[in-house]
Amino acid sequence: MTATELKQPQKANGNGNGKERSALYKLGCLISAWVSDVFAHPMTQLGFILLCLAWFLSGWPTDLLTAALSIMAITLTQMVLNRQNEREAEAHRRDVAMHAKLDELIIAVTHAHNELAGIEELPEDVILEMKEETLQKLTDATDEPDETHRRMPSDAKRTRSATK
């Protein structure tokens, strides 16, 4: 999150309930993103290993080090989970947009099967069954002018029959 994004209002979540995030929340997200990026760097991890070795060699009490590392691990884990959740929400938004575009193309094409539009909402076994039916139609298609399906290239037919 950049400084420009801090100034822009954002929705609290993807359901569009109208709640905007506060500047303090956005600042926390910015700090969390920066800290998780820094601590994910391999050199930082190497630095922590060296810090622990130096701590042990110095003879200082390990219970203090253990407590500090435990608190840091829990905090960093939460930061990483928050970032992952944000990325997944963005990926879901892109997927929905892509499916809307694909549905539009399926509906617009003359010989396309409109029942394929929106199949991403169906259970996976139904989608796989529909895919098999479509591939079988393509495998059986000919070059006849009245054929509603384009012929599958011969190398794709060989690959398809070899996998059965």
MIPA-350131 format. One record per atom (N, C-alpha, C): residue number from 1; residue in one letter; atom name; x, y negated, z negated. Coordinates in Angstrom, 1 decimal. Layout:
! residues N
ATOM   pos   code   site        u        v        w
ATOM   NUM      A     CA        X        Y        Z
...
***
This chain:
! residues 164
ATOM   pos   code   site        u        v        w
ATOM     1      M      N      0.9      1.2      0.0
ATOM     1      M     CA      0.0      0.0      0.0
ATOM     1      M      C      0.9     -1.2      0.0
ATOM     2      T      N      0.7     -2.1      0.9
ATOM     2      T     CA      1.5     -3.3      1.0
ATOM     2      T      C      0.9     -4.5      0.3
ATOM     3      A      N      1.6     -5.6      0.2
ATOM     3      A     CA      1.1     -6.8     -0.5
ATOM     3      A      C     -0.1     -7.3      0.2
ATOM     4      T      N     -0.2     -7.2      1.5
ATOM     4      T     CA     -1.3     -7.7      2.3
ATOM     4      T      C     -2.6     -6.9      1.9
ATOM     5      E      N     -2.4     -5.6      1.8
ATOM     5      E     CA     -3.5     -4.7      1.4
ATOM     5      E      C     -4.0     -5.0      0.0
ATOM     6      L      N     -3.1     -5.5     -0.9
ATOM     6      L     CA     -3.6     -5.9     -2.2
ATOM     6      L      C     -4.6     -7.0     -2.2
ATOM     7      K      N     -4.5     -7.9     -1.2
ATOM     7      K     CA     -5.4     -9.0     -1.1
ATOM     7      K      C     -6.7     -8.6     -0.5
ATOM     8      Q      N     -6.8     -7.5      0.3
ATOM     8      Q     CA     -8.0     -7.2      1.0
ATOM     8      Q      C     -8.9     -6.3      0.1
ATOM     9      P      N    -10.2     -6.6      0.1
ATOM     9      P     CA    -11.1     -5.7     -0.7
ATOM     9      P      C    -11.2     -4.3     -0.1
ATOM    10      Q      N    -11.3     -3.3     -1.0
ATOM    10      Q     CA    -11.4     -2.0     -0.6
ATOM    10      Q      C    -12.6     -1.3     -1.3
ATOM    11      K      N    -13.1     -0.3     -0.7
ATOM    11      K     CA    -14.2      0.4     -1.3
ATOM    11      K      C    -13.6      1.3     -2.4
ATOM    12      A      N    -14.3      1.5     -3.5
ATOM    12      A     CA    -13.8      2.3     -4.6
ATOM    12      A      C    -13.7      3.8     -4.1
ATOM    13      N      N    -14.6      4.2     -3.3
ATOM    13      N     CA    -14.5      5.6     -2.7
ATOM    13      N      C    -15.2      5.6     -1.4
ATOM    14      G      N    -15.1      6.7     -0.7
ATOM    14      G     CA    -15.6      6.9      0.6
ATOM    14      G      C    -17.1      6.9      0.8
ATOM    15      N      N    -17.9      6.8     -0.3
ATOM    15      N     CA    -19.4      6.8     -0.2
ATOM    15      N      C    -20.0      5.5      0.1
ATOM    16      G      N    -19.2      4.4      0.2
ATOM    16      G     CA    -19.7      3.1      0.5
ATOM    16      G      C    -20.7      2.5     -0.5
ATOM    17      N      N    -20.5      2.7     -1.8
ATOM    17      N     CA    -21.4      2.3     -2.8
ATOM    17      N      C    -21.2      0.8     -3.0
ATOM    18      G      N    -20.3      0.1     -2.3
ATOM    18      G     CA    -20.2     -1.3     -2.4
ATOM    18      G      C    -19.2     -1.8     -3.6
ATOM    19      K      N    -18.7     -1.0     -4.4
ATOM    19      K     CA    -17.8     -1.4     -5.5
ATOM    19      K      C    -16.4     -1.6     -4.8
ATOM    20      E      N    -15.9     -2.8     -5.2
ATOM    20      E     CA    -14.5     -3.1     -4.7
ATOM    20      E      C    -13.5     -2.8     -5.7
ATOM    21      R      N    -12.3     -2.5     -5.3
ATOM    21      R     CA    -11.2     -2.2     -6.3
ATOM    21      R      C    -10.6     -3.5     -6.8
ATOM    22      S      N    -10.3     -3.5     -8.0
ATOM    22      S     CA     -9.7     -4.7     -8.6
ATOM    22      S      C     -8.2     -4.9     -8.2
ATOM    23      A      N     -7.7     -6.1     -8.4
ATOM    23      A     CA     -6.3     -6.4     -8.0
ATOM    23      A      C     -5.4     -5.5     -8.9
ATOM    24      L      N     -5.8     -5.3    -10.2
ATOM    24      L     CA     -5.0     -4.6    -11.1
ATOM    24      L      C     -4.9     -3.1    -10.6
ATOM    25      Y      N     -6.0     -2.6    -10.2
ATOM    25      Y     CA     -6.1     -1.2     -9.7
ATOM    25      Y      C     -5.2     -1.1     -8.4
ATOM    26      K      N     -5.3     -2.0     -7.5
ATOM    26      K     CA     -4.5     -2.0     -6.3
ATOM    26      K      C     -3.0     -2.1     -6.6
ATOM    27      L      N     -2.6     -3.0     -7.6
ATOM    27      L     CA     -1.3     -3.1     -8.1
ATOM    27      L      C     -0.8     -1.8     -8.6
ATOM    28      G      N     -1.6     -1.1     -9.4
ATOM    28      G     CA     -1.2      0.2    -10.0
ATOM    28      G      C     -1.0      1.2     -8.9
ATOM    29      C      N     -1.8      1.2     -7.8
ATOM    29      C     CA     -1.6      2.1     -6.7
ATOM    29      C      C     -0.3      1.8     -6.0
ATOM    30      L      N      0.0      0.5     -5.8
ATOM    30      L     CA      1.3      0.1     -5.2
ATOM    30      L      C      2.5      0.6     -6.0
ATOM    31      I      N      2.4      0.4     -7.3
ATOM    31      I     CA      3.5      0.8     -8.1
ATOM    31      I      C      3.6      2.4     -8.1
ATOM    32      S      N      2.5      3.0     -8.2
ATOM    32      S     CA      2.5      4.5     -8.2
ATOM    32      S      C      3.1      5.0     -6.9
ATOM    33      A      N      2.7      4.4     -5.8
ATOM    33      A     CA      3.2      4.9     -4.5
ATOM    33      A      C      4.7      4.7     -4.4
ATOM    34      W      N      5.2      3.5     -4.9
ATOM    34      W     CA      6.6      3.3     -4.9
ATOM    34      W      C      7.4      4.2     -5.8
ATOM    35      V      N      6.9      4.4     -7.0
ATOM    35      V     CA      7.6      5.3     -7.9
ATOM    35      V      C      7.6      6.8     -7.4
ATOM    36      S      N      6.5      7.2     -6.9
ATOM    36      S     CA      6.4      8.6     -6.4
ATOM    36      S      C      7.4      8.8     -5.2
ATOM    37      D      N      7.5      7.7     -4.3
ATOM    37      D     CA      8.5      7.8     -3.2
ATOM    37      D      C      9.9      7.8     -3.7
ATOM    38      V      N     10.2      7.0     -4.7
ATOM    38      V     CA     11.6      7.0     -5.3
ATOM    38      V      C     11.9      8.3     -5.9
ATOM    39      F      N     11.0      8.8     -6.7
ATOM    39      F     CA     11.3     10.0     -7.5
ATOM    39      F      C     11.3     11.3     -6.6
ATOM    40      A      N     10.7     11.2     -5.4
ATOM    40      A     CA     10.7     12.3     -4.5
ATOM    40      A      C     12.0     12.4     -3.7
ATOM    41      H      N     12.8     11.4     -3.7
ATOM    41      H     CA     14.0     11.4     -3.0
ATOM    41      H      C     15.0     12.4     -3.6
ATOM    42      P      N     15.7     13.2     -2.8
ATOM    42      P     CA     16.6     14.2     -3.3
ATOM    42      P      C     17.7     13.6     -4.2
ATOM    43      M      N     18.2     12.4     -3.9
ATOM    43      M     CA     19.3     11.8     -4.7
ATOM    43      M      C     18.7     11.5     -6.1
ATOM    44      T      N     17.5     11.1     -6.2
ATOM    44      T     CA     16.9     10.9     -7.6
ATOM    44      T      C     16.9     12.2     -8.3
ATOM    45      Q      N     16.5     13.3     -7.7
ATOM    45      Q     CA     16.4     14.6     -8.3
ATOM    45      Q      C     17.8     15.0     -8.7
ATOM    46      L      N     18.8     14.8     -7.9
ATOM    46      L     CA     20.2     15.1     -8.2
ATOM    46      L      C     20.6     14.3     -9.5
ATOM    47      G      N     20.2     13.0     -9.5
ATOM    47      G     CA     20.5     12.1    -10.6
ATOM    47      G      C     20.0     12.7    -11.9
ATOM    48      F      N     18.7     13.2    -11.9
ATOM    48      F     CA     18.2     13.8    -13.1
ATOM    48      F      C     18.9     15.0    -13.6
ATOM    49      I      N     19.4     15.8    -12.6
ATOM    49      I     CA     20.2     17.0    -13.0
ATOM    49      I      C     21.5     16.5    -13.7
ATOM    50      L      N     22.1     15.5    -13.1
ATOM    50      L     CA     23.3     15.0    -13.7
ATOM    50      L      C     23.1     14.4    -15.1
ATOM    51      L      N     22.0     13.7    -15.2
ATOM    51      L     CA     21.6     13.1    -16.5
ATOM    51      L      C     21.4     14.2    -17.6
ATOM    52      C      N     20.7     15.2    -17.2
ATOM    52      C     CA     20.5     16.3    -18.1
ATOM    52      C      C     21.8     17.0    -18.5
ATOM    53      L      N     22.7     17.2    -17.6
ATOM    53      L     CA     24.0     17.8    -17.9
ATOM    53      L      C     24.8     16.9    -18.8
ATOM    54      A      N     24.8     15.6    -18.5
ATOM    54      A     CA     25.5     14.6    -19.4
ATOM    54      A      C     24.9     14.6    -20.8
ATOM    55      W      N     23.6     14.7    -20.9
ATOM    55      W     CA     22.9     14.7    -22.2
ATOM    55      W      C     23.4     15.9    -23.0
ATOM    56      F      N     23.3     17.1    -22.3
ATOM    56      F     CA     23.7     18.3    -23.0
ATOM    56      F      C     25.2     18.3    -23.5
ATOM    57      L      N     26.1     17.8    -22.6
ATOM    57      L     CA     27.5     17.8    -22.9
ATOM    57      L      C     27.8     16.7    -24.0
ATOM    58      S      N     27.0     15.7    -24.1
ATOM    58      S     CA     27.2     14.7    -25.1
ATOM    58      S      C     26.8     15.2    -26.5
ATOM    59      G      N     26.0     16.2    -26.6
ATOM    59      G     CA     25.6     16.8    -27.8
ATOM    59      G      C     24.4     16.0    -28.5
ATOM    60      W      N     23.7     15.2    -27.7
ATOM    60      W     CA     22.6     14.5    -28.3
ATOM    60      W      C     21.4     15.5    -28.4
ATOM    61      P      N     20.5     15.1    -29.3
ATOM    61      P     CA     19.4     16.1    -29.5
ATOM    61      P      C     18.5     16.3    -28.3
ATOM    62      T      N     18.3     17.6    -28.0
ATOM    62      T     CA     17.6     17.9    -26.7
ATOM    62      T      C     16.1     17.7    -26.9
ATOM    63      D      N     15.5     17.7    -28.1
ATOM    63      D     CA     14.1     17.5    -28.2
ATOM    63      D      C     13.6     16.2    -27.7
ATOM    64      L      N     14.4     15.1    -27.8
ATOM    64      L     CA     14.1     13.8    -27.2
ATOM    64      L      C     14.1     13.9    -25.7
ATOM    65      L      N     15.1     14.5    -25.1
ATOM    65      L     CA     15.2     14.7    -23.7
ATOM    65      L      C     14.0     15.5    -23.2
ATOM    66      T      N     13.7     16.6    -23.9
ATOM    66      T     CA     12.6     17.4    -23.4
ATOM    66      T      C     11.3     16.7    -23.4
ATOM    67      A      N     11.1     15.9    -24.5
ATOM    67      A     CA      9.8     15.1    -24.6
ATOM    67      A      C      9.7     14.1    -23.4
ATOM    68      A      N     10.8     13.4    -23.2
ATOM    68      A     CA     10.9     12.3    -22.1
ATOM    68      A      C     10.6     13.0    -20.8
ATOM    69      L      N     11.3     14.1    -20.5
ATOM    69      L     CA     11.2     14.8    -19.2
ATOM    69      L      C      9.8     15.3    -19.0
ATOM    70      S      N      9.2     15.8    -20.1
ATOM    70      S     CA      7.8     16.4    -20.0
ATOM    70      S      C      6.8     15.3    -19.6
ATOM    71      I      N      6.9     14.1    -20.3
ATOM    71      I     CA      6.0     13.0    -20.1
ATOM    71      I      C      6.2     12.5    -18.6
ATOM    72      M      N      7.5     12.4    -18.2
ATOM    72      M     CA      7.7     12.0    -16.8
ATOM    72      M      C      7.2     13.0    -15.8
ATOM    73      A      N      7.3     14.2    -16.1
ATOM    73      A     CA      6.8     15.3    -15.1
ATOM    73      A      C      5.3     15.2    -15.0
ATOM    74      I      N      4.6     15.0    -16.1
ATOM    74      I     CA      3.2     14.9    -16.1
ATOM    74      I      C      2.7     13.7    -15.3
ATOM    75      T      N      3.4     12.6    -15.6
ATOM    75      T     CA      3.1     11.3    -14.9
ATOM    75      T      C      3.3     11.4    -13.4
ATOM    76      L      N      4.5     11.9    -13.0
ATOM    76      L     CA      4.8     12.0    -11.6
ATOM    76      L      C      3.9     13.0    -10.9
ATOM    77      T      N      3.5     14.1    -11.6
ATOM    77      T     CA      2.6     15.0    -10.9
ATOM    77      T      C      1.2     14.3    -10.6
ATOM    78      Q      N      0.8     13.5    -11.6
ATOM    78      Q     CA     -0.5     12.8    -11.3
ATOM    78      Q      C     -0.4     11.8    -10.2
ATOM    79      M      N      0.8     11.1    -10.1
ATOM    79      M     CA      1.0     10.2     -9.0
ATOM    79      M      C      1.0     10.9     -7.7
ATOM    80      V      N      1.7     12.0     -7.6
ATOM    80      V     CA      1.7     12.8     -6.4
ATOM    80      V      C      0.3     13.3     -6.0
ATOM    81      L      N     -0.5     13.8     -7.0
ATOM    81      L     CA     -1.8     14.2     -6.7
ATOM    81      L      C     -2.7     13.1     -6.2
ATOM    82      N      N     -2.5     11.9     -6.8
ATOM    82      N     CA     -3.3     10.7     -6.3
ATOM    82      N      C     -3.0     10.4     -4.9
ATOM    83      R      N     -1.7     10.4     -4.5
ATOM    83      R     CA     -1.3     10.1     -3.1
ATOM    83      R      C     -1.8     11.2     -2.2
ATOM    84      Q      N     -1.8     12.4     -2.6
ATOM    84      Q     CA     -2.3     13.5     -1.8
ATOM    84      Q      C     -3.8     13.3     -1.5
ATOM    85      N      N     -4.5     13.0     -2.6
ATOM    85      N     CA     -5.9     12.8     -2.4
ATOM    85      N      C     -6.2     11.6     -1.4
ATOM    86      E      N     -5.5     10.6     -1.5
ATOM    86      E     CA     -5.6      9.5     -0.5
ATOM    86      E      C     -5.4      9.9      0.9
ATOM    87      R      N     -4.3     10.7      1.1
ATOM    87      R     CA     -4.0     11.2      2.4
ATOM    87      R      C     -5.1     12.1      3.0
ATOM    88      E      N     -5.6     13.0      2.1
ATOM    88      E     CA     -6.7     13.9      2.5
ATOM    88      E      C     -7.9     13.2      2.9
ATOM    89      A      N     -8.3     12.1      2.1
ATOM    89      A     CA     -9.5     11.3      2.5
ATOM    89      A      C     -9.3     10.6      3.8
ATOM    90      E      N     -8.1     10.1      4.1
ATOM    90      E     CA     -7.8      9.5      5.4
ATOM    90      E      C     -7.9     10.5      6.5
ATOM    91      A      N     -7.3     11.7      6.3
ATOM    91      A     CA     -7.3     12.8      7.3
ATOM    91      A      C     -8.8     13.2      7.6
ATOM    92      H      N     -9.6     13.3      6.5
ATOM    92      H     CA    -11.0     13.7      6.7
ATOM    92      H      C    -11.7     12.6      7.6
ATOM    93      R      N    -11.4     11.4      7.3
ATOM    93      R     CA    -12.1     10.3      8.1
ATOM    93      R      C    -11.7     10.4      9.6
ATOM    94      R      N    -10.4     10.7      9.8
ATOM    94      R     CA     -9.9     10.9     11.2
ATOM    94      R      C    -10.6     12.1     11.9
ATOM    95      D      N    -10.7     13.2     11.1
ATOM    95      D     CA    -11.3     14.4     11.6
ATOM    95      D      C    -12.8     14.1     12.0
ATOM    96      V      N    -13.5     13.4     11.2
ATOM    96      V     CA    -14.9     13.1     11.5
ATOM    96      V      C    -15.0     12.3     12.7
ATOM    97      A      N    -14.1     11.3     12.9
ATOM    97      A     CA    -14.1     10.5     14.1
ATOM    97      A      C    -13.8     11.3     15.3
ATOM    98      M      N    -12.8     12.2     15.2
ATOM    98      M     CA    -12.4     13.0     16.3
ATOM    98      M      C    -13.6     13.9     16.8
ATOM    99      H      N    -14.3     14.5     15.8
ATOM    99      H     CA    -15.4     15.4     16.1
ATOM    99      H      C    -16.5     14.6     16.8
ATOM   100      A      N    -16.7     13.4     16.3
ATOM   100      A     CA    -17.8     12.6     17.0
ATOM   100      A      C    -17.4     12.3     18.5
ATOM   101      K      N    -16.1     12.0     18.7
ATOM   101      K     CA    -15.7     11.8     20.1
ATOM   101      K      C    -15.8     13.1     20.9
ATOM   102      L      N    -15.4     14.2     20.4
ATOM   102      L     CA    -15.5     15.5     21.1
ATOM   102      L      C    -17.0     15.8     21.4
ATOM   103      D      N    -17.9     15.6     20.4
ATOM   103      D     CA    -19.3     15.9     20.6
ATOM   103      D      C    -19.8     15.0     21.7
ATOM   104      E      N    -19.4     13.7     21.8
ATOM   104      E     CA    -19.8     12.8     22.9
ATOM   104      E      C    -19.4     13.4     24.2
ATOM   105      L      N    -18.1     13.9     24.3
ATOM   105      L     CA    -17.6     14.4     25.6
ATOM   105      L      C    -18.4     15.7     26.0
ATOM   106      I      N    -18.6     16.6     25.0
ATOM   106      I     CA    -19.4     17.8     25.3
ATOM   106      I      C    -20.7     17.5     25.9
ATOM   107      I      N    -21.4     16.5     25.2
ATOM   107      I     CA    -22.8     16.2     25.7
ATOM   107      I      C    -22.7     15.5     27.0
ATOM   108      A      N    -21.7     14.7     27.3
ATOM   108      A     CA    -21.6     14.0     28.6
ATOM   108      A      C    -21.3     14.9     29.8
ATOM   109      V      N    -20.5     16.0     29.5
ATOM   109      V     CA    -20.1     16.8     30.7
ATOM   109      V      C    -21.3     17.6     31.1
ATOM   110      T      N    -21.5     17.7     32.4
ATOM   110      T     CA    -22.7     18.3     33.0
ATOM   110      T      C    -22.8     19.8     32.7
ATOM   111      H      N    -21.7     20.5     32.9
ATOM   111      H     CA    -21.8     22.0     32.7
ATOM   111      H      C    -21.4     22.4     31.3
ATOM   112      A      N    -21.2     21.5     30.4
ATOM   112      A     CA    -20.8     21.9     29.0
ATOM   112      A      C    -22.0     22.4     28.3
ATOM   113      H      N    -21.8     23.3     27.3
ATOM   113      H     CA    -22.8     23.8     26.5
ATOM   113      H      C    -23.0     22.9     25.3
ATOM   114      N      N    -24.1     22.2     25.3
ATOM   114      N     CA    -24.4     21.2     24.2
ATOM   114      N      C    -24.5     21.8     22.8
ATOM   115      E      N    -24.8     23.1     22.8
ATOM   115      E     CA    -24.8     23.7     21.4
ATOM   115      E      C    -23.5     23.8     20.7
ATOM   116      L      N    -22.4     23.5     21.5
ATOM   116      L     CA    -21.1     23.5     20.9
ATOM   116      L      C    -20.8     22.2     20.1
ATOM   117      A      N    -21.6     21.1     20.5
ATOM   117      A     CA    -21.5     19.9     19.8
ATOM   117      A      C    -21.9     20.0     18.3
ATOM   118      G      N    -21.0     19.7     17.4
ATOM   118      G     CA    -21.3     19.7     16.0
ATOM   118      G      C    -21.1     21.1     15.3
ATOM   119      I      N    -20.4     22.0     16.0
ATOM   119      I     CA    -20.2     23.3     15.4
ATOM   119      I      C    -19.3     23.3     14.2
ATOM   120      E      N    -18.6     22.2     14.0
ATOM   120      E     CA    -17.6     22.2     12.9
ATOM   120      E      C    -18.4     22.3     11.5
ATOM   121      E      N    -19.7     22.1     11.5
ATOM   121      E     CA    -20.5     22.2     10.3
ATOM   121      E      C    -20.9     23.6     10.0
ATOM   122      L      N    -20.8     24.5     11.0
ATOM   122      L     CA    -21.2     25.9     10.9
ATOM   122      L      C    -20.2     26.7     10.0
ATOM   123      P      N    -20.6     27.8      9.5
ATOM   123      P     CA    -19.6     28.7      8.8
ATOM   123      P      C    -18.6     29.2      9.8
ATOM   124      E      N    -17.4     29.5      9.3
ATOM   124      E     CA    -16.3     29.9     10.1
ATOM   124      E      C    -16.5     31.1     11.0
ATOM   125      D      N    -17.2     32.1     10.4
ATOM   125      D     CA    -17.5     33.3     11.2
ATOM   125      D      C    -18.4     33.1     12.4
ATOM   126      V      N    -19.4     32.1     12.2
ATOM   126      V     CA    -20.2     31.8     13.4
ATOM   126      V      C    -19.4     31.0     14.4
ATOM   127      I      N    -18.5     30.2     14.0
ATOM   127      I     CA    -17.7     29.4     15.0
ATOM   127      I      C    -16.8     30.4     15.7
ATOM   128      L      N    -16.2     31.4     15.0
ATOM   128      L     CA    -15.3     32.4     15.7
ATOM   128      L      C    -16.2     33.2     16.7
ATOM   129      E      N    -17.4     33.6     16.3
ATOM   129      E     CA    -18.2     34.3     17.2
ATOM   129      E      C    -18.6     33.5     18.5
ATOM   130      M      N    -18.9     32.2     18.3
ATOM   130      M     CA    -19.2     31.4     19.5
ATOM   130      M      C    -17.9     31.2     20.3
ATOM   131      K      N    -16.7     31.1     19.7
ATOM   131      K     CA    -15.5     31.0     20.5
ATOM   131      K      C    -15.3     32.3     21.3
ATOM   132      E      N    -15.5     33.4     20.7
ATOM   132      E     CA    -15.3     34.7     21.4
ATOM   132      E      C    -16.3     34.8     22.6
ATOM   133      E      N    -17.5     34.4     22.4
ATOM   133      E     CA    -18.5     34.4     23.5
ATOM   133      E      C    -18.0     33.5     24.6
ATOM   134      T      N    -17.6     32.3     24.3
ATOM   134      T     CA    -17.1     31.3     25.3
ATOM   134      T      C    -15.9     31.9     26.0
ATOM   135      L      N    -14.9     32.5     25.3
ATOM   135      L     CA    -13.8     33.1     26.0
ATOM   135      L      C    -14.1     34.2     26.9
ATOM   136      Q      N    -15.1     35.0     26.4
ATOM   136      Q     CA    -15.6     36.1     27.3
ATOM   136      Q      C    -16.2     35.6     28.5
ATOM   137      K      N    -17.0     34.6     28.5
ATOM   137      K     CA    -17.6     34.0     29.7
ATOM   137      K      C    -16.5     33.5     30.6
ATOM   138      L      N    -15.5     32.9     30.0
ATOM   138      L     CA    -14.4     32.4     30.9
ATOM   138      L      C    -13.6     33.5     31.5
ATOM   139      T      N    -13.4     34.6     30.8
ATOM   139      T     CA    -12.7     35.8     31.3
ATOM   139      T      C    -13.5     36.4     32.5
ATOM   140      D      N    -14.8     36.4     32.3
ATOM   140      D     CA    -15.7     37.0     33.3
ATOM   140      D      C    -16.0     36.1     34.5
ATOM   141      A      N    -15.7     34.8     34.4
ATOM   141      A     CA    -16.1     33.9     35.4
ATOM   141      A      C    -15.4     34.2     36.8
ATOM   142      T      N    -16.0     33.8     37.8
ATOM   142      T     CA    -15.4     34.0     39.2
ATOM   142      T      C    -15.2     32.6     39.8
ATOM   143      D      N    -14.7     32.6     41.0
ATOM   143      D     CA    -14.5     31.3     41.7
ATOM   143      D      C    -15.7     31.0     42.6
ATOM   144      E      N    -16.8     31.6     42.4
ATOM   144      E     CA    -18.0     31.3     43.1
ATOM   144      E      C    -18.5     29.9     42.9
ATOM   145      P      N    -19.0     29.2     43.9
ATOM   145      P     CA    -19.4     27.8     43.8
ATOM   145      P      C    -20.5     27.5     42.8
ATOM   146      D      N    -21.4     28.5     42.6
ATOM   146      D     CA    -22.5     28.3     41.7
ATOM   146      D      C    -22.1     28.7     40.2
ATOM   147      E      N    -20.9     29.1     40.0
ATOM   147      E     CA    -20.5     29.5     38.7
ATOM   147      E      C    -20.5     28.3     37.7
ATOM   148      T      N    -21.1     28.4     36.6
ATOM   148      T     CA    -21.2     27.3     35.6
ATOM   148      T      C    -19.9     27.1     34.8
ATOM   149      H      N    -19.0     28.1     34.8
ATOM   149      H     CA    -17.8     28.0     34.0
ATOM   149      H      C    -16.6     28.1     35.0
ATOM   150      R      N    -15.6     27.3     34.7
ATOM   150      R     CA    -14.4     27.4     35.5
ATOM   150      R      C    -13.7     28.7     35.2
ATOM   151      R      N    -13.0     29.2     36.2
ATOM   151      R     CA    -12.3     30.4     36.0
ATOM   151      R      C    -11.1     30.2     35.1
ATOM   152      M      N    -10.8     31.2     34.2
ATOM   152      M     CA     -9.7     31.1     33.3
ATOM   152      M      C     -8.5     31.5     34.2
ATOM   153      P      N     -7.4     30.7     34.0
ATOM   153      P     CA     -6.1     31.1     34.8
ATOM   153      P      C     -5.7     32.5     34.5
ATOM   154      S      N     -5.2     33.1     35.6
ATOM   154      S     CA     -4.9     34.6     35.5
ATOM   154      S      C     -3.9     34.9     34.4
ATOM   155      D      N     -2.9     34.0     34.1
ATOM   155      D     CA     -2.0     34.3     33.0
ATOM   155      D      C     -2.6     34.2     31.6
ATOM   156      A      N     -3.6     33.3     31.5
ATOM   156      A     CA     -4.4     33.3     30.3
ATOM   156      A      C     -5.3     34.5     30.1
ATOM   157      K      N     -5.8     35.1     31.2
ATOM   157      K     CA     -6.5     36.3     31.2
ATOM   157      K      C     -5.7     37.4     30.6
ATOM   158      R      N     -4.4     37.5     31.2
ATOM   158      R     CA     -3.5     38.6     30.8
ATOM   158      R      C     -3.2     38.5     29.3
ATOM   159      T      N     -3.0     37.2     28.8
ATOM   159      T     CA     -2.7     37.0     27.4
ATOM   159      T      C     -3.9     37.4     26.6
ATOM   160      R      N     -5.0     37.0     27.0
ATOM   160      R     CA     -6.3     37.3     26.3
ATOM   160      R      C     -6.5     38.8     26.2
ATOM   161      S      N     -6.4     39.5     27.3
ATOM   161      S     CA     -6.6     41.0     27.3
ATOM   161      S      C     -5.5     41.7     26.5
ATOM   162      A      N     -4.3     41.1     26.4
ATOM   162      A     CA     -3.2     41.8     25.7
ATOM   162      A      C     -3.4     41.7     24.2
ATOM   163      T      N     -4.1     40.7     23.7
ATOM   163      T     CA     -4.4     40.5     22.3
ATOM   163      T      C     -5.5     41.4     21.8
ATOM   164      K      N     -6.3     41.9     22.7
ATOM   164      K     CA     -7.4     42.7     22.2
ATOM   164      K      C     -7.0     44.1     21.8
***
